[in-house]
């Protein structure tokens, strides 16, 4: 769970540092005299992606922050912490060296008590994104950006000397009786004298009602000592966490010394059983579930890996709205904000260490073990996680053996997996069967071998249906992508027991410098999260509500015969032309249907009939592009999704327009734009996200496109509706 701001008299005081007045500059410096104002999270090479021929910067940068610390309760231990990012660096506070760090996609955690002071403080951080063999993924050019900057939020936390160790604490469920729980509490005494705290556990159900409060237990802690306390409790008739009804309980662990509460930690958990079985496949709470999902990279054009929390949640919602139930976090640990959203929404998760086509021993393996241990300790309370991934498209028998042992020691309840794209290499290097479940990338002809090799008899198709040129708005390419997805899905779901499901490559288009590809348009949504035909296909196939969409060139300028792309789960679709002609198109299965019709210079209406109701879709003929409009919709406080629509002189959307809009951004706003200013427009539409700095007043963004009249996009001040 993400830390929230605390108060000086609470056991744990948290001082957020994200929105404060940071200064940033390239290079390594001490005591910046200038620099550019930024806020965290921040990425300093995101503006260079999606630009063919431009290599994103590698190197060092310096951040500096002056902040005030209020007068605090005495005898706290202070630490500087952040969420995850790529890169290594060093930090100073008030001139005192805090230490070196590796962001490791999991964040930093540095002791700060010796140099922190009440009143004014100065924090200096140098961070670099150059590659190294012992900084995962351990190679210079993976198929994703090695972003630079402090891409995770940052805070100072004041901890009581006698406290709960959150990452050493967990709730363990008895799989034979889900209501029987063991709350494992890690304790430490960082004080100078012996302490005997009483551990008090309170468990609340999803409605916030107390359902278990076992008797307090006391434990003696010598100075500098650590301990592990197990508290057993039982919940009658527990509400199980599942995909359809993701019930979350909370556990509160409080420490008392006499009448005083000296510490309190709260986290969420879910009660559920998950198993991979050769006969039933994957089961959740004893019920078979077909895993249907996507691979997700944690990035956005112009933002890089520095995503606001609300965008993590928006990604999870969009994946769920596609009718999917599964997501693979490719190819590195991702934000707790995304995992929290998956817990709330009922999305199952395949989490993995950072690797890409490389698994080695030595320094790489030591780094992977450290990252795996940190990831498991941080994330094992999430009921959404069902698999721990040890690597992607690399193989080493000894390395996987040691990584699997790490998982067994820290979380024996979850199986391991690694993703393999060359089964013949796995045979040769004897890595087949090392992990509990086989992850199969693309080689669907190897499904039988994968099942027979895995100890559980189960395989997850961890990547499939990769078409890197499926640009939104290009009908034939989008239809080809749908055909690839359809074929992969049908083959996996027809493969029988042990073939537990699939994850498409990928959720969203993304940028990559590898082999000068620059960007890959293989997502079911584009990089700005606007859906393609593939997204409509998934909704038609996996959402129960009636669905119908139509795409095609319905411009006045094209020829008489037109191709329509119809995506629907209706039993039949009636095509109604402006001339009065009606054609019935049988659509027996949820799918993409392509049909040729004669253009009659008028709108075409499609009416779909479904047991759940009647739905409509339209194509209205358009002329030459003559203008455009923009609007902003609030996603969260200070965060907006801005959309652009091109139209002809009559105001009809021009769904065939291709071009690039330019945005002039005022200070105090960051946006998901290419190079900080450009926005690709495909099929007459575009979208981008804009985030205001806290405390900003009304913001006006100038938008231009070709020689059309300029438009102004107005973002209200903080707390106001758009």
TIZAKE-944948 format. One record per residue (C-alpha): x, y, z. Coordinates in pm, whole numbers, plus 50000, padded with zeros to 5 digits. Each point is the difference from the previous one (the first is absolute). Layout:
XYZ
...
***
This chain:
500005000050000
501305034649914
501025021850297
497685028850085
500975032550167
500084996750379
499935024250292
502785008250245
498284982250292
499384967249814
502314970050053
501115002449638
500335034549849
500185001849621
501125031449820
499254997349625
502695015849781
498424994449655
498325033249938
502635021850161
502255024649816
502714977349860
502765013249775
501544978049732
502915001549756
502044976549786
503364989150135
501364993950350
500145030450225
499965009450366
497995030350117
498145010149684
499865037249941
497474996749720
498234971249837
496504995249867
497014997350235
498414965349992
497774978550218
500174963050071
499554975349849
502305013049726
501604985149689
502665019849818
500204981149669
496334992749928
499765028749749
502484981749775
497914968749939
497674994749701
502465020549793
501674979549725
503755005249998
500165015050350
501824979150259
498745006550353
502655014950226
502114979050230
502015015650277
499625018650327
497715026550140
499775018850329
496915008150205
499885024750288
497215008050242
499745025050285
497244990550244
498775007050351
499544973750268
497625009450284
500934994250364
499604962950057
499454976150288
503424988550128
501714966649957
499004991549646
502104983049739
499855018649668
500304984549655
499835013549646
497904977049780
498624999549647
498054978749757
501834981949723
502095013149712
502924988649783
503505011750086
502595004050271
501215030150191
500945016550327
498335024350236
500955027350251
497915017650262
501255032750147
503444991449864
500074965950173
500364969549778
496954977150022
501444972549781
499944983649660
496854984249860
498604978949718
496475009749901
499554964249872
496405007549893
499194997750373
501335032750141
502555012350250
500044997550380
502715020450177
500615008350366
499695037350063
499815004750379
503575012050051
499745030349772
496295009049992
499035030550203
496905018850104
499405030049775
501845004649669
501684970649822
501724995149665
499844966649817
502334992849705
499724968949784
502124989249705
498504972349785
501224983649681
498454976749743
503094985349834
499834962549968
502144975350192
500104962150019
499025000950367
497135024849951
497034980649869
499194992649721
503794999649960
500235008949630
500145033149811
497134995849754
496984980650124
496725003449811
498935028450231
501465033150108
502445003150287
498435031950126
501895025750203
498865018750309
498214996050330
497014982549848
498414990450332
498445022250262
502205008650301
499375006250369
501665002650337
498674977150269
500555003050372
499834965650159
499644991050367
503014982250147
497894970350102
497964991249695
498424975649760
502134990449702
497435001849723
501874979849739
500734972650251
496274997550081
497304981249812
496694981750031
500274962749931
496854980649920
499364963250064
499134987349648
497894971650143
497935024950203
500175035549857
498545015950314
502934988850215
502715026449986
503445004750146
501115036250022
503805000549996
501405032150148
503635010249967
501225021750292
503115020250065
501385020550287
502325027649882
500095016350343
502674998750269
497984981050261
498054967750024
496335002049898
497064976350049
497315011549755
496534984849987
498944990549646
496345007149930
498474987249674
496685012149858
498524986149679
497185017949820
497804987449718
499345018949673
497295020450175
502485011250266
498444978850276
502264982850253
499884962549941
502994988650205
501875014650295
502124973650173
501435005350345
503105022550008
503334982050016
503125014250163
503564993649890
503335011250141
502345019149769
503585007350110
501715031649869
500684995049630
497974967950004
497534986149750
497244974650042
497214982549814
496624995950167
497224977649868
496435008350094
497314975149905
496405009649942
496914987649824
497365016549781
496654982749969
498444999149651
502795020549835
499285019449683
502394986649739
501985022249765
499234991249638
499955015449654
496285008450011
499885011350364
503445010750125
499345002150375
502835016350195
500544996650372
502345022050201
502324991050286
501155025050260
503104991550202
500455023150299
502765000150263
499365012250352
502465007550278
497825002450305
497075022949922
501795016549704
499654989149639
503505003149859
499424986849647
497234990449762
500084985349649
496994991949779
499954980849674
497454982349780
499874963249915
497644975949832
498824965550102
500234976349707
501564967849874
501784998149665
501384968549841
501384987549670
498734964949932
500744977449699
496344989549971
498175032150086
502555025949895
500045031050218
497435000350280
499035028750226
498164989450314
499584965849842
498365013349683
501754997449660
500915033949853
501405005349649
502725026450025
499395026549735
502305029850006
502605023649862
503625009350062
500395034850145
502955023549981
500015027350263
500335031049784
498215027349809
501315022749721
501455031750148
499744986550356
502314970149962
499844979250315
498975029950215
496284992750007
497575016150245
498224975150227
496695006849826
501404988349667
501044966650149
496444995450119
498645011349661
502084973449823
498644973050230
496415011749942
500475000449624
501414964649998
497044988350208
497545018149772
501404980649704
498564968850164
503414987350112
500964985350337
503794997149984
503055022149948
503704992649976
502325027050132
502594999549724
502895000350061
500725014950344
498335006850336
497295026249965
498355026050219
498074990450316
497335024049871
499344976449708
499974969450226
497625017450241
497645006449707
500244963749889
499064989250354
496965022849997
498844990549650
500624962650002
502874998449747
502374970550038
503705008449973
503184983049875
502845020250159
503644995549899
503565011550058
501615022749745
501514979849717
499924998549624
501754972849798
502684996850265
500284978350308
503524996150135
501924990250310
502465021450195
499105036650042
496784997149799
498734971650217
500915018050323
498085030649880
497034978549895
499884982950339
500025033750177
497265013749780
497884968650023
500205000050380
499105037050020
497114995649756
498534970350185
500265016650341
498375031649865
497254983849794
499074966150145
497005014350187
498255007049667
497354973349936
500115008649629
503504985449956
499914963149902
503444994849840
503585010850068
501945003449674
503724992350005
501005011849653
499045007049642
501474982449696
503254991550172
501064967450160
502504987050254
499334969050206
502015010350304
498625035450005
496394988649979
500614974050267
501285026150245
497255024949915
497364973250049
501524992050340
499655036850095
496304998949914
499504967950201
501575015950307
498025032449985
496664989749848
499434962649958
496315006149926
500625012749647
501524981249704
502905011449785
500155005249625
502435011949735
499125010449645
501694979749724
499955008149629
502314971849880
498994966150134
502954983449826
502395021550203
498164990850321
500474963149910
503675005249925
500745020450313
497724978550220
497825028350129
496774982949894
498104989950311
502025021250242
497155023850080
496604988250119
498135013949699
501375003849646
499765034449841
499794995949622
500775029449772
498554996349648
500884963349933
496464986650019
501144968049826
501904992450322
496945000050227
500094962450056
503715000050083
499555029550234
497214982850191
501834967250027
503175017350125
498465021550274
499754983850347
496425012750027
499134987949650
499005035949916
501055026249749
499175036949964
500475014949654
501905030050130
500275018349666
498084995849676
498495018749704
502795025649959
499455022449696
502315030450035
498435019749712
496345000450111
499605037649988
496685013150124
497915011949705
501634976949744
497124976149936
501814971049830
502804999550262
497545001650288
497964971849845
503194979649962
500725005350369
496524987750089
500544969149784
503274992450183
498305004150337
497034978549897
502284972049881
502145000250315
497015001450234
498184971849823
503084977749996
500745005050368
496424996750121
499494968849790
503224983650121
498344983250294
501024994550363
503195016750116
499865028049740
498915025650257
499795031649792
501765027249805
501365035350016
500085020449679
502975020749898
499115026150098
497635022850187
501255032949851
502375011449725
503395009350140
503325015749905
503274981049975
503485009149875
500914963549933
501244994149645
498855035449918
496354988950003
499065031850192
496454989250075
497884968449983
496325002949909
499014965850130
497625010750277
496284994150010
499925037150087
502425026249874
502645015950221
497505026550116
497454972650095
497585005149710
498534966749895
500594982349670
497894973449828
501724974450222
498605017150310
496504998949850
500504963149914
500864992250360
496995019250128
497724982549753
501334965950095
500355002850377
497585026550124
496434987950064
498355033149904
498795004949640
502815014649791
500205013449644
502555022049826
500705007749636
503045014349826
500785007749640
500635027749747
496685018249960
501435031349839
498555017149696
503384997949825
500394961849983
498544976049741
496564984049989
500834966650166
501025002450366
501284974950254
498285000950341
501604984750310
497254989850241
500794987650350
497124986250200
498634973550233
496475004049861
498334970249832
499295020349687
500665034849870
497735019049763
501715025149773
497675029049912
500975023149717
498775035549942
498244988049683
497794977350210
501814968149904
500424975350288
502374970650017
500064973750275
503474988050090
500094967550202
502475003350289
499664967050187
503185003850207
501635029950174
502555010249740
501205024049731
497884998849684
501225016249680
497505008449730
500035021049683
497155024549937
499175026949745
500515035850115
496755019549949
501175034350120
497904997750317
500424986950354
499964962850060
498384986550315
500744966250153
497534984150242
501104970050204
497634976550182
501234982950311
498154980850275
500955028950229
498605027149775
500345019249674
503065021349921
500835023749716
503095013149822
500305026149726
502325011949726
499265034849873
501655011149673
502655026450038
501655025249772
503395016750007
501425008950339
499335036350086
500215004050377
500544982050328
498735001450355
501584992050337
498594992050342
501294989250341
498494974550238
501224996350358
501604966750089
500985010650351
500785032450180
502425019149776
500104972549734
498075002349672
499484978949691
499885024049707
498484989549667
500245015049652
497544993749717
500445011149638
496815010149811
498885012149658
498175032749932
496694984650108
501494989150333
500034963049909
502964980850145
502624992649733
501014964750097
502594996949725
502215029550091
503704994550078
502315027050128
501785015350300
498585025950236
502195023850196
499395010450360
501555030350168
500264990350364
500165027350266
502204996550309
498664978050278
498554973249769
501464968049859
498334980849719
500344967149813
501345015549680
502784990049763
502985022750051
497975019850249
497825015749729
498754976249727
496954977050000
499444974449720
496455000549861
498744967249853
496534993049860
499115036150072
500434996450375
502675003750264
500255001050376
502585010350256
500265003650376
500825032950169
500995003750366
500035032850190
502345007550285
498175003050334
498695034750072
499855009249631
497295024049889
498134997649669
502314989049718
499555007449628
501674977649739
500265012149641
499304972049746
500835002849630
499544976149708
501075008649644
498445033749907
496684993150176
498875026250252
501924995750327
498114987450303
500535006350372
499694972450252
499145013250345
500914979750308
498365012650320
501925006450316
500484972950259
496734987350141
497855015149720
498024980749740
501005003649631
***
